[in-house]
């Protein structure tokens, strides 16, 4: 009589070893991919927020630096100039130069005569959102106009005047107030429009006031 081979008992540990050798199932693969996708999405959101914050800070710092240089130069011109304008209302300009009360002139431009006698005009053109500087040399007839600052969404000059002993209106204090938008030409589309505008208000007095 032929003897039968003994039966082997299948234990749970053997079943697990067989499954591990067979690889992962489709369900396990889908779960792993879902978890990986969620982790990658979270990382990308964090990186995007960090990139936008850095880009916004860089644009704001650049705009503030440029604006500060223009303000410093303008205030220096006001302090060292020998004559200023406009000191009277003028309805023929666009927008018109207005008078508030008896001593405050509001204008979209400011005229200055520097110590060399050159006539300098700072003019804001709202349709171009640009601040221009024009220079007419002393004794000359040719005026050179160049853009000074772009992205200016609002700008106004305030000139406080007074009468000197000869009854002539002279500048007592000059002020400027303008808002500058970040330069969109240096921005990427993915950065968004989170960078706030920069507003600057400054004023100064001429160093030498005529009595």
C-alpha positions in Angstrom: 0.0 0.0 0.0 1.3 3.4 -1.1 1.7 5.9 1.7 0.3 9.4 1.2 2.6 12.4 1.9 1.7 14.3 5.1 -0.4 17.3 4.7 1.2 20.7 5.5 -0.7 23.1 7.6 -1.2 26.6 6.2 -0.6 29.2 8.9 -1.5 32.9 8.7 2.2 33.8 8.7 2.7 31.8 5.5 -0.3 33.4 3.9 1.1 36.9 4.6 4.5 35.9 3.2 2.8 34.7 0.0 0.9 38.0 -0.3 4.1 40.0 0.3 5.9 38.1 -2.5 2.9 38.7 -4.8 3.2 42.6 -4.5 0.7 45.4 -3.7 -2.8 45.4 -4.8 -4.5 48.0 -7.0 -6.4 49.5 -4.1 -3.2 49.9 -2.1 -1.6 51.5 -5.2 -4.4 54.0 -5.6 -4.3 54.9 -1.9 -0.6 55.5 -2.1 -1.0 57.7 -5.2 -3.7 59.7 -3.5 -1.6 60.4 -0.4 1.4 61.4 -2.5 -0.8 63.7 -4.6 -2.1 65.4 -1.5 1.4 65.9 -0.1 2.7 67.3 -3.3 -0.3 69.7 -3.5 0.4 71.0 0.0 4.0 71.5 -0.8 3.2 73.4 -4.0 0.7 75.6 -2.2 3.3 76.5 0.4 5.9 77.2 -2.2 3.5 79.4 -4.3 2.6 81.4 -1.2 6.3 81.9 -0.3 7.2 82.9 -3.9 4.3 85.5 -4.0 5.3 86.9 -0.7 9.0 87.3 -1.8 8.0 88.8 -5.2 5.6 91.3 -3.5 8.3 92.3 -1.0 10.9 92.7 -3.7 8.6 94.8 -5.9 7.6 97.0 -2.9 11.2 97.6 -1.9 12.2 98.5 -5.5 9.2 100.9 -5.8 10.0 102.5 -2.4 13.7 102.9 -3.3 12.9 104.6 -6.6 10.2 106.8 -5.1 12.5 107.8 -2.2 15.2 109.0 -4.7 12.7 111.1 -6.6 11.3 112.6 -3.4 14.8 113.4 -2.1 15.8 115.1 -5.4 12.5 117.1 -5.6 12.8 118.3 -2.0 16.4 119.3 -2.7 15.3 121.3 -5.7 12.7 123.1 -3.7 15.1 124.0 -0.9 17.8 125.3 -3.2 15.7 127.0 -5.9 15.6 130.7 -6.2 12.0 131.0 -7.6 9.0 128.7 -7.6 5.6 128.4 -9.3 2.8 128.3 -9.9 1.8 130.8 -7.2 -1.5 132.0 -8.8 -4.6 130.0 -10.0 -4.8 129.2 -13.7 -7.9 127.8 -15.3 -6.3 127.3 -18.7 -4.4 124.2 -17.8 -5.7 120.7 -17.7 -6.4 120.0 -14.9 -6.7 123.6 -13.7 -4.4 125.1 -11.0 -6.7 126.0 -8.1 -6.5 128.2 -5.1 -7.8 127.1 -1.7 -8.3 130.0 0.6 -5.8 132.8 0.1 -2.5 131.0 0.4 -2.7 127.4 -0.9 -2.2 126.5 -4.6 -2.9 123.0 -5.8 -1.4 122.0 -9.1 -0.3 119.0 -11.3 3.1 120.6 -11.9 5.7 122.7 -10.1 8.2 125.2 -11.6 11.6 125.7 -10.1 14.6 127.9 -11.0 17.8 126.3 -9.8 20.9 128.2 -8.6 22.3 128.0 -12.2 19.3 129.8 -13.6 17.8 126.8 -15.4 14.1 126.5 -15.4 12.9 123.0 -14.2 9.3 121.8 -14.4 8.0 118.7 -12.7 4.7 117.7 -14.3 2.3 114.9 -13.8 0.4 113.5 -16.7 -2.5 111.5 -15.5 -3.3 109.9 -18.9 0.2 108.4 -19.0 0.6 107.8 -15.3 4.0 109.4 -15.6 5.9 112.1 -13.8 8.0 114.2 -16.2 10.9 116.6 -15.7 11.5 119.4 -18.2 14.7 121.5 -18.2 15.1 124.8 -20.0 18.7 126.1 -19.7 19.3 129.6 -18.6 19.3 131.9 -21.6 18.3 129.0 -23.9 15.1 128.3 -25.8 15.3 124.5 -26.2 13.4 122.5 -23.5 14.3 118.9 -22.8 11.6 116.7 -21.4 12.3 113.2 -19.9 10.2 110.7 -17.9 11.2 110.8 -14.3 8.9 108.2 -12.6 6.4 105.8 -14.1 3.4 104.0 -12.6 2.2 107.2 -10.8 -1.6 106.7 -10.3 -2.1 110.0 -8.5 0.0 113.1 -8.0 -0.5 116.7 -6.7 1.7 119.6 -5.7 0.7 122.0 -3.0 2.4 125.3 -2.8 1.8 127.5 0.2 2.5 131.1 -0.7 3.0 134.4 1.1 3.5 138.1 0.2 7.0 139.5 0.7 7.7 143.1 1.7 7.5 144.1 -2.0 4.0 142.6 -2.3 5.1 139.7 -4.5 3.9 136.2 -3.9 6.7 133.8 -2.9 6.8 130.2 -1.9 6.7 129.5 1.8 6.3 125.7 1.7 6.1 123.2 -1.1 4.5 119.8 -0.7 4.0 116.8 -2.9 1.6 113.9 -2.6 1.8 111.0 -5.1 0.9 107.3 -5.3 3.1 104.9 -7.2 2.0 101.5 -8.4 4.6 98.6 -8.6 6.2 98.1 -12.0 4.0 95.5 -13.7 6.7 95.0 -16.5 8.9 93.3 -14.0 6.1 91.0 -12.6 5.2 87.5 -13.6 1.6 86.6 -14.3 1.7 84.0 -11.5 2.7 86.6 -8.9 -0.8 88.1 -8.9 -1.6 91.7 -7.9 -0.9 91.5 -4.2 1.7 94.2 -4.1 0.1 97.4 -2.6 0.8 100.8 -4.1 3.3 103.2 -2.4 2.1 106.6 -1.3 4.5 109.4 -0.5 3.7 112.7 1.2 6.6 115.2 1.8 7.1 118.9 2.1 9.9 121.4 2.7 10.7 125.1 2.7 13.1 127.1 0.6 16.3 127.7 2.5 16.4 131.4 1.7 13.1 133.2 1.9 12.9 136.8 0.6 11.7 139.2 3.3 
